[in-house]
Amino acid sequence: MSSAGANYSAAYLAQSRVTEVAVAYSVPIPVEILTTVWRLWIKLRPSSEHGLTFDDYVMIWATIIGVGVCVSGLVYGPPYGFGRHVAALPDKEVETFMMGDYIFSHFYDVAIASTKLSVLALYYRIFITPRFRLVIILTVVWVILWLMTMEIVLGLECRPIAKFWNSSVEGTCFNLVAFSYFTNIANLVTDIWIFLLPLPVILRLQITKNKKIGLSLLFSVGLATCAISAARLTVVVTQGSSDYTWAGVPLGILSAWEPLGGILCANLPVIYKSLAAVFRSIKGTLLTHGSRSAHASSTQRQTKSSAHHHHNTWLQLNNGSGAGNSYRSEILALKSMDDDDDDTEMQPVPGMNTIMVERQFEQEVVDRHHDPHHIHHNGREGDEEPLRGK
């Protein structure tokens, strides 16, 4: 514990957000990996016509760096006091944490630039309008310049670099508060710009209104990244506390989740058909299971009821072959509970398309148009047709 810890109460020094930090850094890792692997699986399937394209390779890189942000946070964060008050930490732990924070900052800068580039690469591939592609190229140049500026300034912030994490080292560090405000504002504006880019093209597409809305909603996942960037900016503005291992928790968490928003924004347009099919399959399975359970319960009640009646029961069924019927009926005759009567009688009844069944029965109707197990796909996933405006 540092010497300053003697000035605080035991309850204050015992406060901890370490578990919160560990969970927040852990959740994005499987989500980023899963969505990117899913994307690659779709693009590499035999049914895919194009295989991997340049935007897929950019996404692989962005995912690696995005995972690196979280891993560096897990390695140098909670184990070295991130989430606890700095007054409760030994000086050596604080030094190690600050060194990890320097590494984390580099991963963060590269990660958010890479996710922006992956989204822009996807735009470039699926939108073929020349003027729109020129705007994309100019935006790519801006993102690369932003990244280069961030890395140069971060590398020169302290001379020597060790001064960043070890205050006992002789040297100097620049005050970069104003620069930090500028770069974070630029980051937010860039996120909003990238989100808005495809909307005018989508609105000019020669497709139905519902499809335009669907495409707009699909690309609106980028709003999540904008929201995280805005939240992070508000946290940056309020920073300045000397208790940085405690007060810096919100900033650290938002910095880990911001690349996740960009990765989802770039992956969902590729995997959404497959994802929707999975949800439909799960929903269909649950509905089928519930229907079978209810049917089994109903059959059991009917069987118990028939055990107490020895008179013939006649029921009229529509056999599904009449005009206007698009389903197939299967009639299953069940033996009576009466051991003396082994025969189940069936007789035609006057009228169209009807039969009479004695005793109990089950009628199974298979609606080919609403069977949850019949899932239709229009087009191949991962083989998006280029979109062109009017």
Helices and strands as residue ranges (DSSP letters): G 3-7, H 10-14, H 18-26, H 28-44, H 54-76, G 78-80, G 86-88, H 91-126, H 130-156, E 158-159, G 161-164, E 172-173, H 177-196, H 198-204, H 209-219, H 222-238, H 244-247, H 249-306, E 314-318, E 327-333, E 346-348, E 354-358, E 361-367
